[in-house]
Structures are given as structure tokens and as C-alpha cells.
Amino acid sequence: MNTLLIASTDTDAGKTIITTALRAYYQQYFPKVKTGLMKLLQTGIEGDAEFYQRFFDDVITPLRFDTPVAPPIAAALENRSIDLSIIWQNLLQLQKTCDLVFVEGLGGLGSPITNELTIADIAGTWRLDTILVVPVKLGSIAQTVANVALARHHKVKLKGIIFNCVNACSEEDINKWTPKELVESLTQVPVLGYFPYLETIDNLSDLALITSRHISISQ
């Protein structure tokens, strides 16, 4: 595994937090593994790239659009085009210089990146190992099953599912809304863990520790 795409079921599932936490985990516990970080594409003047820059000074964002909407719509509004070869070349360069590259997607697996292609298309065509991030809430089981089906349709290599508590939730909430055994039975994809709700995110050491306690990561 040289590249890991952090995808999700929808916008605001917590991909950025999970991506930051996973990289922090590797930096803390496997410092000899050189990691890279790329945001596939960003729409909006401020967004995930700016969040990453609070913690990392080597984040790559190959394409950016000012309008905070789906990429093909943003490109049309700004009279620009989306050149996926630019993203691909940046990824290839990172793969050459890093042992492990984290790539954050945008929106959900079904979100469009061009007028013809979705994130699932990119993940499957580029053969990216993928983790699916799902928010813990009522309805998450159906979202998970649907997105796993979409991933299989596009031959996406799903490594596992991470449920993310985007709001404060109890163990009872987790067991009712996203029960591990049921989700794994329905999807045949391993649940890697449940990331807890965090009111503040101050440093990478805390994120690395939380990840080591709550998420199962195979080397």
C-alpha cells in the first residue's frame, strides 16, 4: 500500500479530521515511514487545505477553484477546465518520494469531479486503496451499504470503514446507528473503528494517540 484515498459517504463526514489523524499516527509511531498528503481538488477560497496547513507544511493541492460547489459546476462558473492529468502527475511525484501518500477526496464517493467522472471512478481507475469514512448518525447503515455497492461497481479497493462521531454520541448511539457486526455482515468490509467526537483539535500528538486507541490500522 503506497497510496491511501480517504473517501466518504458525503460532505462533512469528517474526511479531513480522519486524514490528519492517520498521518499524525504514522508520524508519531512510524517515523521512518515518509508520508505525503494531497487534497485531490478543492473548491472554495478556504477549506481543507487551510486546515491541513495548521499542522503540516507540505500539503499538495493540485487544483483549486474559488466557488464552493461541486468541481464541474465551479469550473463552469469560473470559465475553467478540470485537467485530471495535473492531479495525476502530482500524485505520481508524491508516490516516488514518499513511502505512503494520503489522498483526501471531496464530497462522497458519488460526488462528481468532472462532468463524466465521480470520486469512485477515480479511485477505481487509479487503483487507489480506499478507506470509507461514514458519520455516526441515524441512516448511516443505508449510506454505508449504498456506498460500498458503488465502490464495488467501480472496482474500488476498499480497505475498511471508519465511523466518525461528527457530533457527541454515546456508546448506545453507536450501537443503535452503526453496529459493527451488522455493517460488516451487510457489506463484507471490515469496520476499522469509531473515531470519537472532538470539540477541539490542538495538536498532532493527541490525534495520534486517539487514532492508536480507536482505529485498527494494518501495516
N, C-alpha and C positions, 0 to 999 in steps of 0.2 A: 504493500500500500504506500504509494508515493504521494497521492493526492486524495483529499477527502472533501467532498462537497457537503456543506451544511445546508440542507433544504428544509422545507416546512410545508404544512398544510395551507398556510395563509399568511397574510401580512400580520405583523405584531405577535407572532408565535414565540419570539424570543431567539431567533437565529443569531443575532449579534452577540447577545449575552453568552449563549452556548459556545459560539465560535471563540470568543475571548477566553472563556473558561477552559476550553480544551487546549488552546495554545498555552495558556498560563500553566496548566497541568504539565505539559511536556517541558516547558522551560524550567519548571521547579523540580520535577522528578527525573527528567531525562535530558539534562543539559547538553549532552553530547549529540543529541538529535537536533540538527539545524532545521528550524521550521520557517516557513514563509506564510504570508497571509495576503489574500487577494479578495476584494469585493468584485464580484462578477461584473456589475454595472450599477451605477447609482443614478437615481432621479431625485431631484430636489437639491436646493443650494446647500442645505445642511442635512446630514443624515448619518448613516453608519460609519462612513469613512472618518468623520469628525469624532465620533465616539471612539473608534479604534486609536486615533491619534493621541488620546488621553493616556494610552498605555504603551503603544508601540510607535516607533518612528520609521518603520519600513513597510507600511501598508501600500499595496498597489491597487489603484482603481483605474483600469484602462480607459473606461468611457464614463462620462458624466453628462447629465442633462439637468437644466435648472428647474424644469417643470415637474412637480411631484405627482406624476401619474405613471401608468404603465409605459414602458420604454417605447413601443412603436407609436403611441399617442404623443409622448413627449417629443420624439424625433420629428413627427409631422408638424407639431405646433412650432418647433424651432427651426423648421426647414433644414433638417439634418438627416443623415442616414445612420444606420447601425451597422458598423463593419465588424462582424464577429471575428474576422481574421486578426484584428488588433488584440482582442481579448485572448484568442488562442496563442498568439505569439508571446504575449506577456506570461501566460501560463507555462508555455514551453520553457521560457527563460528561467522562471522560478523553479521548475522541475529539475533543471540542470544544476542549479546552485543550492538546492535545499534537499534534505532527506525526506521531509514531509511538508506538503503545502496544504493549508486550509483555505478553502474557497467558499465564501458565503454567497448563496443565491439571492434572489429577490422575490418577494411575494411568496406564492406557493408553487408546488411542482407544476401546476397547471397554468401558472402565470405566463403571459406572452413575453418573449424577449425580442422578437421581431414580429412582423405580420404573419409569418408562416410557422414560427417555432416557439415552443414553450421551454421552460426550465427542464422539464422531463426529457424533451428532445435533446437538449444539450448534454444532460447527464448521461443519457444512453449512447448518443453518438460519440461523445468524447470518452466514454468508458470510465466515468468517474465513480469511485467508491462513494457511497452516499449515506448520510445519516438523516433521518426524517425527524424534525422537531415538531411536536404537537402540543398545543396549550392544554392544560388540565381544566376542563370545563364540561358542562353537560353538552352532549353531542359529539364529544371527541372520538368516541368509538367509531361512529359512522364516518367522520372525517378521515380517520386513520385507515379504515378499510378501503375507502374510495381512493385515497392517495397511494396506497400500496398497490391497488389494482392498476392505477395509472402508471406507476413505476414499472410494474411487470409488463404492461403493454409496450412500454418503450425500452424494455430490457435494461432497466437501471439496476445497478448492483447495490442493492440496499444492504448495508452492514448492520443496521439496527434502528430502533426508535428511541428517542429521548422525550419523555413527557416533561413539560416545563410549567411550573406553577407561576403563571403570569400575574396572578393575584394571590393573596393569602388564602391558603386552603388547608384543611385538616387531613389527617390520615383517613378519616371516614369519607371525606370528599373524594380523595384519590381512589379509594377502593370502590366507590359507587360510580364514578365517572370514567375512570381509566384503569380497570382491574387488569393486572399484568397477565394472568393466566388466560383470561378471555381474549384479550387483544392478541396474544401470541397464538392462541388456538385459531382465531379467525384469519390471521394474516400469515402465519408461519414465518414471522420475522421476530427476532429477539428484542425484547424491551431492555435497553441498556441501563435504564434508571429513571429516577424522578428528580429533576433539579428543583431545589426549594425556592420559594419566593424570597427575594432580597429587596429590602427597602432602599438600601444604598449600595453602591459598588465603589469601593475606595481604593483597593489595591489588588494586585495580581496574586499575591501570596494567599489571601483569603479565598479567592476564586479557585486556585489550585487545590487548596485543602478541601473545599466543598466538593469539588469535582471528584477527588480521590475517595471521598466518603459516600457519594451518592450515584456515581456513574461508573459502570464497568467498561473499561477500555482495554481491548486486546491489543497486544503489541505485535 
